[in-house]
Amino acid sequence: MELDIVQAVKGSFSWLSDGKTWKYVLLQYAFTFLSLLVFGGLAVLVLGPAIISLFTGQAAEGLVETIVSGIIALFLIFIVWIIAATVFSLAITVLVVNRGLELFGFRPSGGFSFGKAGKILVLGIVSFIYQVFSWYSKKLMAVVLVFYLLAFLAIATALFAPLVSFIFILLTLALAIPYIAIMIYNGLRLALSIPVMLEGDTSVTQSLSKSWNMTNGHALMLFFTWVVFVIAIIAISIIAGLAADIFSTLLGLASPSIAPAIKIGANMLVNFIINPIIMVAGLFLVVGIFAQLSGNSMGGEKMAPFREQPQFTAKASAQPSPQRPRWLAEKK
């Protein structure tokens, strides 16, 4: 089945009319806001008195020790936050992809669980390994291994044989562009592994293998699909940035002394708003591509405004049987 680029990109924004998906976006806003609030508050409580004493020139006993212990405490809290943020990100990924599968006419295998979040984490690690070693293509793997070998030899010979090292560097650079192309190609071929896993409850290796097989012969169209999507995201970001600049400029005219701070704050607010939207749109793009290559393109009822309306003929349209999904009956 051919991949429809326009339909895939339109489908990536189809969730904008879905209230349930917006709840997941709002959860991301809440998590980010609480993170900033907690870290800002802790920084003020832990380091505030010491910093004030430092800049006011007031001697404070054990000032250095207080600052160092405060930094260590914040670092430990940051590590805990990294773990919490990772779990939260995995949870949002599962929830959004599951919702996307539902809207595209699939029945995902259950809701969120920490087991699924763990599988997604393992999937990401294994997918990265498969990507950097071109696991499913032995010919491309040979090119990748030669690239790694040349890079290693360039480093290993740098101290005792600079000329030889320079030759290896040139050879490595000669393979750099093919290597980058291979990494992009492998990433495109493995990109459907998350919806594959959540739709069929498959193992990590089965999900990667199915994604690779499903995208066979579609790599170029996948690449152009992502290019169009990125262009759309850049256009949205530019428009949002211009709106923020205009707004901050108008406020700055009223308070010139704090105009730079207003501009920085406006840009931060724009990023705060659009980043979760971009993340959800990217996940829906992946689900939409998976739906097309599965033959279930835009099958869900929520997708009706984003798919072409069927052409009615004199023949009666096929009615879905109770045992068969509606989208499959429509495809018949």
QUITABEL-V133682 format. One record per helix or strand. SS is the DSSP state (H for helix, E for strand). FROM is the first residue (numbers start at 0). TO is the last residue. If there is no record, write none. Layout:
ss->SS from->FROM to->TO
ss->SS from->FROM to->TO
This chain:
ss->H from->4 to->11
ss->H from->13 to->16
ss->H from->18 to->55
ss->H from->62 to->102
ss->H from->113 to->132
ss->H from->137 to->155
ss->H from->161 to->173
ss->H from->175 to->189
ss->H from->192 to->199
ss->H from->203 to->213
ss->H from->218 to->253
ss->H from->255 to->292
ss->H from->300 to->305
ss->H from->325 to->330
